[in-house]
Amino acid sequence: MMRDMRCKLLGHVFRAAAVLMVLLAPAVALAQDEENSKVYDARLEGYPAPVTLDSSSTALLWILLIVLAALCVGVMFKNAKRTHLD
């Protein structure tokens, strides 16, 4: 009986911790500084000239997506009766 009570109490504690984590997540996100949110690597901070690349378009990702999609669709049209002797 005592073990059941401990398990219930432990379950309530875990649920309360999960609810607190969910409720406090926006507060943690709002606490971040605006200027430090774009720091990618601490080794690149403090240089007189910017050493990181500016963000650019996503054209290369779209081209990669199209190439991979064509590859995946092309495999579907492969002849199953083909041998290695062709």
TORDREN-856509 format. One record per atom (N, C-alpha, C): atom name; x, y, z. Coordinates in nm, 4 decimals, padded with zeros to 6 digits. Example, Ala and Ser with C-alpha at 12.3 -4.5 7.8 and 13.67 -1.06 7.14 Angstrom:
BADREN  atome         u         v         w
BADREN      N   01.3190  -00.5690   00.7800
BADREN     CA   01.2300  -00.4500   00.7800
BADREN      C   01.3200  -00.3300   00.7800
BADREN      N   01.2850  -00.2250   00.7080
BADREN     CA   01.3670  -00.1060   00.7140
BADREN      C   01.2900   00.0030   00.7870
END
This chain:
BADREN  atome         u         v         w
BADREN      N   00.0816  -00.1179   00.0000
BADREN     CA   00.0000   00.0000   00.0000
BADREN      C   00.0874   00.1262   00.0000
BADREN      N   00.1940   00.1235   00.0772
BADREN     CA   00.2825   00.2383   00.0836
BADREN      C   00.3520   00.2597  -00.0506
BADREN      N   00.3831   00.1501  -00.1188
BADREN     CA   00.4490   00.1594  -00.2478
BADREN      C   00.3562   00.2240  -00.3501
BADREN      N   00.2269   00.1900  -00.3471
BADREN     CA   00.1305   00.2503  -00.4379
BADREN      C   00.1202   00.4005  -00.4154
BADREN      N   00.1247   00.4421  -00.2904
BADREN     CA   00.1165   00.5847  -00.2594
BADREN      C   00.2400   00.6588  -00.3095
BADREN      N   00.3568   00.5938  -00.2956
BADREN     CA   00.4794   00.6558  -00.3446
BADREN      C   00.4772   00.6679  -00.4960
BADREN      N   00.4261   00.5654  -00.5643
BADREN     CA   00.4181   00.5697  -00.7106
BADREN      C   00.3231   00.6797  -00.7559
BADREN      N   00.2101   00.6942  -00.6885
BADREN     CA   00.1158   00.8000  -00.7234
BADREN      C   00.1776   00.9369  -00.7009
BADREN      N   00.2469   00.9527  -00.5874
BADREN     CA   00.3107   01.0801  -00.5573
BADREN      C   00.4183   01.1117  -00.6605
BADREN      N   00.4961   01.0117  -00.6973
BADREN     CA   00.5998   01.0308  -00.7974
BADREN      C   00.5384   01.0666  -00.9327
BADREN      N   00.4273   01.0047  -00.9659
BADREN     CA   00.3579   01.0374  -01.0898
BADREN      C   00.3077   01.1808  -01.0909
BADREN      N   00.2561   01.2269  -00.9775
BADREN     CA   00.2088   01.3647  -00.9674
BADREN      C   00.3254   01.4630  -00.9793
BADREN      N   00.4380   01.4281  -00.9205
BADREN     CA   00.5551   01.5154  -00.9282
BADREN      C   00.6029   01.5263  -01.0726
BADREN      N   00.6090   01.4151  -01.1436
BADREN     CA   00.6522   01.4169  -01.2833
BADREN      C   00.5552   01.4956  -01.3701
BADREN      N   00.4254   01.4793  -01.3462
BADREN     CA   00.3261   01.5550  -01.4222
BADREN      C   00.3397   01.7044  -01.3963
BADREN      N   00.3604   01.7403  -01.2709
BADREN     CA   00.3761   01.8818  -01.2367
BADREN      C   00.5019   01.9390  -01.3017
BADREN      N   00.6098   01.8623  -01.3035
BADREN     CA   00.7336   01.9082  -01.3676
BADREN      C   00.7132   01.9259  -01.5178
BADREN      N   00.6407   01.8339  -01.5808
BADREN     CA   00.6143   01.8450  -01.7241
BADREN      C   00.5286   01.9675  -01.7545
BADREN      N   00.4278   01.9926  -01.6726
BADREN     CA   00.3421   02.1092  -01.6932
BADREN      C   00.4223   02.2375  -01.6743
BADREN      N   00.5090   02.2427  -01.5743
BADREN     CA   00.5923   02.3612  -01.5528
BADREN      C   00.6877   02.3847  -01.6698
BADREN      N   00.7451   02.2778  -01.7238
BADREN     CA   00.8340   02.2933  -01.8373
BADREN      C   00.7594   02.3483  -01.9576
BADREN      N   00.6386   02.3013  -01.9814
BADREN     CA   00.5603   02.3497  -02.0944
BADREN      C   00.5208   02.4953  -02.0743
BADREN      N   00.4824   02.5304  -01.9527
BADREN     CA   00.4382   02.6666  -01.9267
BADREN      C   00.5531   02.7665  -01.9228
BADREN      N   00.6728   02.7231  -01.8858
BADREN     CA   00.7861   02.8140  -01.8766
BADREN      C   00.8667   02.8241  -02.0057
BADREN      N   00.8376   02.7425  -02.1040
BADREN     CA   00.9124   02.7469  -02.2296
BADREN      C   00.9012   02.8827  -02.2995
BADREN      N   00.7836   02.9449  -02.3083
BADREN     CA   00.7781   03.0776  -02.3715
BADREN      C   00.8574   03.1829  -02.2950
BADREN      N   00.8611   03.1736  -02.1638
BADREN     CA   00.9372   03.2696  -02.0853
BADREN      C   01.0860   03.2580  -02.1141
BADREN      N   01.1338   03.1379  -02.1324
BADREN     CA   01.2750   03.1176  -02.1645
BADREN      C   01.3054   03.1730  -02.3031
BADREN      N   01.2129   03.1532  -02.3968
BADREN     CA   01.2343   03.2043  -02.5323
BADREN      C   01.2330   03.3567  -02.5341
BADREN      N   01.1489   03.4185  -02.4554
BADREN     CA   01.1430   03.5641  -02.4511
BADREN      C   01.2634   03.6239  -02.3795
BADREN      N   01.3299   03.5479  -02.2957
BADREN     CA   01.4430   03.5984  -02.2195
BADREN      C   01.5705   03.6066  -02.3024
BADREN      N   01.5709   03.5493  -02.4214
BADREN     CA   01.6908   03.5532  -02.5045
BADREN      C   01.7116   03.6939  -02.5590
BADREN      N   01.8366   03.7343  -02.5696
BADREN     CA   01.8703   03.8652  -02.6258
BADREN      C   01.8519   03.8625  -02.7769
BADREN      N   01.8147   03.9762  -02.8317
BADREN     CA   01.7974   03.9860  -02.9761
BADREN      C   01.9312   03.9788  -03.0496
BADREN      N   02.0329   04.0485  -02.9991
BADREN     CA   02.1594   04.0514  -03.0704
BADREN      C   02.2370   03.9216  -03.0556
BADREN      N   02.2167   03.8466  -02.9491
BADREN     CA   02.2887   03.7209  -02.9301
BADREN      C   02.2173   03.6022  -02.9925
BADREN      N   02.1000   03.6241  -03.0502
BADREN     CA   02.0267   03.5112  -03.1061
BADREN      C   02.0861   03.4641  -03.2384
BADREN      N   02.1701   03.5474  -03.3031
BADREN     CA   02.2288   03.5087  -03.4304
BADREN      C   02.3715   03.4588  -03.4166
BADREN      N   02.4195   03.4368  -03.2965
BADREN     CA   02.5553   03.3871  -03.2761
BADREN      C   02.5559   03.2378  -03.3059
BADREN      N   02.6379   03.1998  -03.4016
BADREN     CA   02.6443   03.0599  -03.4406
BADREN      C   02.7586   02.9870  -03.3709
BADREN      N   02.8651   03.0599  -03.3422
BADREN     CA   02.9824   02.9982  -03.2822
BADREN      C   03.0540   03.1029  -03.1984
BADREN      N   03.0848   03.0704  -03.0760
BADREN     CA   03.1476   03.1666  -02.9864
BADREN      C   03.2886   03.2032  -03.0323
BADREN      N   03.3530   03.1194  -03.1090
BADREN     CA   03.4877   03.1498  -03.1565
BADREN      C   03.4884   03.2636  -03.2578
BADREN      N   03.3728   03.2941  -03.3161
BADREN     CA   03.3654   03.3973  -03.4183
BADREN      C   03.3268   03.5338  -03.3624
BADREN      N   03.3087   03.5438  -03.2324
BADREN     CA   03.2698   03.6709  -03.1715
BADREN      C   03.3910   03.7582  -03.1467
BADREN      N   03.3697   03.8901  -03.1490
BADREN     CA   03.4727   03.9840  -03.1105
BADREN      C   03.5641   04.0298  -03.2218
BADREN      N   03.5482   03.9836  -03.3435
BADREN     CA   03.6314   04.0301  -03.4537
BADREN      C   03.5814   04.1661  -03.5009
BADREN      N   03.6715   04.2541  -03.5472
BADREN     CA   03.6270   04.3861  -03.5909
BADREN      C   03.5408   04.3812  -03.7175
BADREN      N   03.5658   04.2872  -03.8042
BADREN     CA   03.4852   04.2709  -03.9255
BADREN      C   03.3975   04.1471  -03.9096
BADREN      N   03.2799   04.1468  -03.9696
BADREN     CA   03.1956   04.0269  -03.9579
BADREN      C   03.2600   03.9075  -04.0287
BADREN      N   03.2656   03.7958  -03.9613
BADREN     CA   03.3298   03.6777  -04.0185
BADREN      C   03.2289   03.5695  -04.0551
BADREN      N   03.1011   03.5935  -04.0297
BADREN     CA   02.9989   03.4966  -04.0692
BADREN      C   02.9325   03.5437  -04.1974
BADREN      N   02.8824   03.4507  -04.2736
BADREN     CA   02.8137   03.4831  -04.3985
BADREN      C   02.6716   03.5279  -04.3690
BADREN      N   02.6252   03.6243  -04.4451
BADREN     CA   02.4862   03.6650  -04.4329
BADREN      C   02.3975   03.5549  -04.4875
BADREN      N   02.2796   03.5453  -04.4326
BADREN     CA   02.1882   03.4431  -04.4821
BADREN      C   02.1417   03.4810  -04.6218
BADREN      N   02.1339   03.3829  -04.7080
BADREN     CA   02.0965   03.4084  -04.8466
BADREN      C   01.9702   03.3309  -04.8792
BADREN      N   01.9421   03.3182  -05.0057
BADREN     CA   01.8181   03.2520  -05.0460
BADREN      C   01.8290   03.1007  -05.0281
BADREN      N   01.7185   03.0350  -05.0443
BADREN     CA   01.7123   02.8896  -05.0282
BADREN      C   01.7062   02.8190  -05.1638
BADREN      N   01.7554   02.8837  -05.2688
BADREN     CA   01.7473   02.8271  -05.4031
BADREN      C   01.8235   02.6957  -05.4139
BADREN      N   01.9412   02.6878  -05.3535
BADREN     CA   02.0192   02.5638  -05.3625
BADREN      C   01.9485   02.4480  -05.2933
BADREN      N   01.8790   02.4758  -05.1843
BADREN     CA   01.8048   02.3694  -05.1177
BADREN      C   01.6894   02.3204  -05.2040
BADREN      N   01.6231   02.4130  -05.2735
BADREN     CA   01.5147   02.3721  -05.3625
BADREN      C   01.5672   02.2884  -05.4787
BADREN      N   01.6819   02.3278  -05.5334
BADREN     CA   01.7411   02.2495  -05.6432
BADREN      C   01.7788   02.1107  -05.5946
BADREN      N   01.8372   02.1029  -05.4751
BADREN     CA   01.8711   01.9726  -05.4178
BADREN      C   01.7462   01.8886  -05.3950
BADREN      N   01.6395   01.9508  -05.3475
BADREN     CA   01.5144   01.8789  -05.3268
BADREN      C   01.4599   01.8237  -05.4577
BADREN      N   01.4648   01.9034  -05.5640
BADREN     CA   01.4139   01.8591  -05.6942
BADREN      C   01.4985   01.7447  -05.7490
BADREN      N   01.6312   01.7549  -05.7342
BADREN     CA   01.7200   01.6481  -05.7829
BADREN      C   01.6944   01.5184  -05.7068
BADREN      N   01.6825   01.5263  -05.5743
BADREN     CA   01.6558   01.4056  -05.4964
BADREN      C   01.5185   01.3482  -05.5251
BADREN      N   01.4202   01.4330  -05.5474
BADREN     CA   01.2859   01.3846  -05.5817
BADREN      C   01.2888   01.3145  -05.7166
BADREN      N   01.3615   01.3712  -05.8141
BADREN     CA   01.3729   01.3070  -05.9454
BADREN      C   01.4422   01.1718  -05.9333
BADREN      N   01.5425   01.1637  -05.8488
BADREN     CA   01.6112   01.0370  -05.8270
BADREN      C   01.5166   00.9331  -05.7657
BADREN      N   01.4388   00.9751  -05.6667
BADREN     CA   01.3460   00.8817  -05.6028
BADREN      C   01.2355   00.8368  -05.6974
BADREN      N   01.1833   00.9291  -05.7774
BADREN     CA   01.0778   00.8927  -05.8726
BADREN      C   01.1372   00.8089  -05.9848
BADREN      N   01.2595   00.8368  -06.0265
BADREN     CA   01.3231   00.7596  -06.1328
BADREN      C   01.3443   00.6144  -06.0952
BADREN      N   01.3685   00.5861  -05.9691
BADREN     CA   01.3862   00.4477  -05.9243
BADREN      C   01.2569   00.3694  -05.9382
BADREN      N   01.1444   00.4362  -05.9277
BADREN     CA   01.0158   00.3664  -05.9389
BADREN      C   00.9925   00.3125  -06.0794
BADREN      N   01.0545   00.3748  -06.1805
BADREN     CA   01.0339   00.3316  -06.3183
BADREN      C   01.1413   00.2361  -06.3670
BADREN      N   01.2229   00.1864  -06.2774
BADREN     CA   01.3268   00.0905  -06.3148
BADREN      C   01.2623  -00.0427  -06.3493
BADREN      N   01.3137  -00.1079  -06.4512
BADREN     CA   01.2597  -00.2357  -06.4944
BADREN      C   01.3052  -00.3443  -06.3962
BADREN      N   01.2111  -00.4165  -06.3404
BADREN     CA   01.2438  -00.5183  -06.2416
BADREN      C   01.3038  -00.6432  -06.3052
BADREN      N   01.2798  -00.6678  -06.4344
BADREN     CA   01.3296  -00.7891  -06.4993
BADREN      C   01.4675  -00.7684  -06.5616
BADREN      N   01.5271  -00.6551  -06.5401
BADREN     CA   01.6577  -00.6250  -06.5973
BADREN      C   01.7659  -00.7021  -06.5234
BADREN      N   01.8648  -00.7475  -06.5938
BADREN     CA   01.9746  -00.8202  -06.5316
BADREN      C   02.1014  -00.7362  -06.5373
BADREN      N   02.2071  -00.7849  -06.4757
BADREN     CA   02.3334  -00.7130  -06.4789
BADREN      C   02.4038  -00.7266  -06.6136
BADREN      N   02.3512  -00.8103  -06.7041
BADREN     CA   02.4145  -00.8341  -06.8334
BADREN      C   02.3683  -00.7355  -06.9388
BADREN      N   02.2740  -00.6483  -06.9076
BADREN     CA   02.2209  -00.5541  -07.0070
BADREN      C   02.3268  -00.4548  -07.0493
END
